[in-house]
Structures are given as C-alpha cells and as structure tokens.
Amino acid sequence: MSRRGVNATARTHDVTSQPLSRTVFSRLEYVDEAIRWNPSWEALDVLDMHGSAIMADLDYDEWLGINPWSITEFKLPPRSSYWNV
C-alpha cells in the first residue's frame, strides 16, 4: 500500500522532550486538509512511498501520524514505547 509522506523536513520535535514525529497520508485529499490547518506545509515536498519503506525509516523514538486532521487520523506510537530492546 502506498503512503504519501511529508518530507523529513516536516519532522517535529518539541523542546520539552517530546518524541519526533513523521506525518503520512493515505490520500491526497488528506494532504490538502492538513495544508489548510498548516499553511506552512505547502512549501514542503510530498513523497509517494510504500508503507514498509516509511516504517523501516522510522527512528526508534519517532512516532507516526497518519492522516492528521481527517476522520481517519491515527497516531502510531514510537517503537521505543512497545519494543524492549
């Protein structure tokens, strides 16, 4: 399954030690809605990637936000929260 992910420059990190996040979208209309909420994202690149490539590229402490600002929004916690390595 293909996912559209905002380029790595969209990673966010809160100075209060919150984990990094990566945002992905399953449909282009969800990208449009996210840009309406975050106009600065319009300048970012959108990459069409396979879901397994996105998962393989996540850092250990990085969470995945899927389809933010949509009815299908989901937050996948970082691997560090459920993998005991």
PEVEN-V760244 format. One record per residue. N is the residue number from 1. RES is the residue in one small letter. PSI is psi in radians with two decimals (* if undefined). NEAR is the number of other ideal C-beta (glycine too) atoms within 12 Angstrom. D_CENTER is the distance of its C-alpha to the mean C-alpha in whole Angstrom. Layout:
# PEVEN-V760244
n res psi near d_center
N RES PSI NEAR D_CENTER
N RES PSI NEAR D_CENTER
This chain:
# PEVEN-V760244
n res psi near d_center
1 m 2.38 15 15
2 s 2.48 18 14
3 r 2.53 31 10
4 r 2.06 30 9
5 g 2.39 37 6
6 v 2.43 35 7
7 n 2.78 21 9
8 a -0.40 22 9
9 t -0.20 16 11
10 a -0.02 30 8
11 r 2.48 25 8
12 t 2.61 23 9
13 h 2.05 17 12
14 d 2.41 11 15
15 v -0.15 6 18
16 t 0.45 7 19
17 s 0.41 8 18
18 q 2.60 14 15
19 p 2.81 25 12
20 l 2.71 24 10
21 s 2.66 27 6
22 r 2.35 37 3
23 t 2.28 41 1
24 v 2.74 43 4
25 f 2.45 37 8
26 s -0.24 28 11
27 r 2.59 21 13
28 l -0.54 17 14
29 e -0.47 17 15
30 y -0.55 30 12
31 v -0.80 32 11
32 d -0.76 20 15
33 e -0.72 20 14
34 a -0.65 32 11
35 i -0.60 23 13
36 r -0.64 16 16
37 w -0.48 17 15
38 n 1.35 20 14
39 p -0.48 11 16
40 s -0.35 14 16
41 w -0.27 26 12
42 e -0.49 16 15
43 a -0.16 13 16
44 l 2.70 23 13
45 d 2.59 16 13
46 v 2.20 26 11
47 l 2.40 23 12
48 d 1.97 21 13
49 m 2.69 25 12
50 h 2.46 16 13
51 g -0.66 22 11
52 s -0.55 12 13
53 a -0.66 17 13
54 i -0.81 30 9
55 m -0.69 22 10
56 a -0.44 14 13
57 d -0.15 23 11
58 l 2.40 30 10
59 d 2.81 20 12
60 y -0.62 17 14
61 d 0.30 22 13
62 e 2.27 30 9
63 w 2.80 30 8
64 l 2.11 34 5
65 g 2.04 34 4
66 i 2.18 30 6
67 n 0.94 28 8
68 p 2.66 32 8
69 w 0.53 22 12
70 s 2.99 23 13
71 i -0.23 12 16
72 t 0.29 17 13
73 e 2.40 20 11
74 f 2.49 20 10
75 k 2.02 19 9
76 l 2.08 25 9
77 p 2.83 19 11
78 p 2.65 23 12
79 r -0.54 21 14
80 s -0.36 16 17
81 s -0.28 16 17
82 y -0.10 12 18
83 w 2.31 11 20
84 n 1.57 7 23
85 v * 9 23
